[in-house]
Amino acid sequence: MEADEEAGVFRALADSTRRQILEVLRPGELPAGEIAARFPISAPSVSRHLGVLKAAGLIRERRVANRIFYSLAEDRLALCVSRFLSAVCPEQFVFRQRARTCSGREAEHEIPPAVERGGTTSPGELPG
């Protein structure tokens, strides 16, 4: 994913209405009219927000006769956000790995020893 494309994703996510639209689409595909009915703004405004999300590659559009259905492009959002987090917060990878390998809920909140010491680890390295 190029930097311009990634920037477009974050610009799309910057607006609270667009984030809410993504949440509305989480359970599955919906027609444009049903999406618009869930918001206190005009249908043309919702349509513009849908256009921004589609241009950013965060949603997909499917036409059936005169109806347009929208659904999440989950992989795109996950890829973009995880790429950003890996670049900015590589220690998050360590937290996720440790949460997967340790049993118990407290493992999710455990701070790896290297982070406690102020050290760093590479994304593939687990502190020991």
Contacts in CASP RR format, 6 or more apart in sequence:
PFRMAT RR
TARGET T0000
AUTHOR 0000-0000-0000
METHOD contacts of the structure
MODEL  1
MEADEEAGVFRALADSTRRQILEVLRPGELPAGEIAARFPISAPSVSRHL
GVLKAAGLIRERRVANRIFYSLAEDRLALCVSRFLSAVCPEQFVFRQRAR
TCSGREAEHEIPPAVERGGTTSPGELPG
1 79 0 8 1.000
1 80 0 8 1.000
1 83 0 8 1.000
5 56 0 8 1.000
6 80 0 8 1.000
6 83 0 8 1.000
6 84 0 8 1.000
8 55 0 8 1.000
8 56 0 8 1.000
9 56 0 8 1.000
9 57 0 8 1.000
9 58 0 8 1.000
9 76 0 8 1.000
9 77 0 8 1.000
9 80 0 8 1.000
10 80 0 8 1.000
10 84 0 8 1.000
11 52 0 8 1.000
11 56 0 8 1.000
12 18 0 8 1.000
12 52 0 8 1.000
12 53 0 8 1.000
12 55 0 8 1.000
12 56 0 8 1.000
12 58 0 8 1.000
13 19 0 8 1.000
13 58 0 8 1.000
15 49 0 8 1.000
15 52 0 8 1.000
17 39 0 8 1.000
17 41 0 8 1.000
17 45 0 8 1.000
17 46 0 8 1.000
17 49 0 8 1.000
18 49 0 8 1.000
18 52 0 8 1.000
18 53 0 8 1.000
20 39 0 8 1.000
21 35 0 8 1.000
21 39 0 8 1.000
21 46 0 8 1.000
21 49 0 8 1.000
21 50 0 8 1.000
21 53 0 8 1.000
21 59 0 8 1.000
22 53 0 8 1.000
22 58 0 8 1.000
22 59 0 8 1.000
22 72 0 8 1.000
22 77 0 8 1.000
24 30 0 8 1.000
24 35 0 8 1.000
24 38 0 8 1.000
25 35 0 8 1.000
25 59 0 8 1.000
25 70 0 8 1.000
25 71 0 8 1.000
25 72 0 8 1.000
26 72 0 8 1.000
28 71 0 8 1.000
28 72 0 8 1.000
29 62 0 8 1.000
29 69 0 8 1.000
29 70 0 8 1.000
29 71 0 8 1.000
30 69 0 8 1.000
30 70 0 8 1.000
30 71 0 8 1.000
31 67 0 8 1.000
31 68 0 8 1.000
31 69 0 8 1.000
31 70 0 8 1.000
32 43 0 8 1.000
32 46 0 8 1.000
32 47 0 8 1.000
32 50 0 8 1.000
32 67 0 8 1.000
32 68 0 8 1.000
32 69 0 8 1.000
32 70 0 8 1.000
33 43 0 8 1.000
35 46 0 8 1.000
35 50 0 8 1.000
35 70 0 8 1.000
36 43 0 8 1.000
36 46 0 8 1.000
36 47 0 8 1.000
39 45 0 8 1.000
39 46 0 8 1.000
50 59 0 8 1.000
50 61 0 8 1.000
50 70 0 8 1.000
53 59 0 8 1.000
54 60 0 8 1.000
54 61 0 8 1.000
54 70 0 8 1.000
57 73 0 8 1.000
57 76 0 8 1.000
58 72 0 8 1.000
58 73 0 8 1.000
58 76 0 8 1.000
58 77 0 8 1.000
59 70 0 8 1.000
59 71 0 8 1.000
59 72 0 8 1.000
59 73 0 8 1.000
60 70 0 8 1.000
60 71 0 8 1.000
60 72 0 8 1.000
60 73 0 8 1.000
61 68 0 8 1.000
61 69 0 8 1.000
61 70 0 8 1.000
62 68 0 8 1.000
62 69 0 8 1.000
62 70 0 8 1.000
62 71 0 8 1.000
63 69 0 8 1.000
85 92 0 8 1.000
86 92 0 8 1.000
86 93 0 8 1.000
86 123 0 8 1.000
90 120 0 8 1.000
90 121 0 8 1.000
90 122 0 8 1.000
90 123 0 8 1.000
91 112 0 8 1.000
91 115 0 8 1.000
91 120 0 8 1.000
91 121 0 8 1.000
93 123 0 8 1.000
93 124 0 8 1.000
94 112 0 8 1.000
94 114 0 8 1.000
94 115 0 8 1.000
94 121 0 8 1.000
94 123 0 8 1.000
94 125 0 8 1.000
94 126 0 8 1.000
94 127 0 8 1.000
95 108 0 8 1.000
95 110 0 8 1.000
95 112 0 8 1.000
97 124 0 8 1.000
97 126 0 8 1.000
98 107 0 8 1.000
98 110 0 8 1.000
98 112 0 8 1.000
98 126 0 8 1.000
99 107 0 8 1.000
99 108 0 8 1.000
102 110 0 8 1.000
112 121 0 8 1.000
112 126 0 8 1.000
112 127 0 8 1.000
112 128 0 8 1.000
113 127 0 8 1.000
113 128 0 8 1.000
114 120 0 8 1.000
114 121 0 8 1.000
114 127 0 8 1.000
114 128 0 8 1.000
115 121 0 8 1.000
115 127 0 8 1.000
121 127 0 8 1.000
END
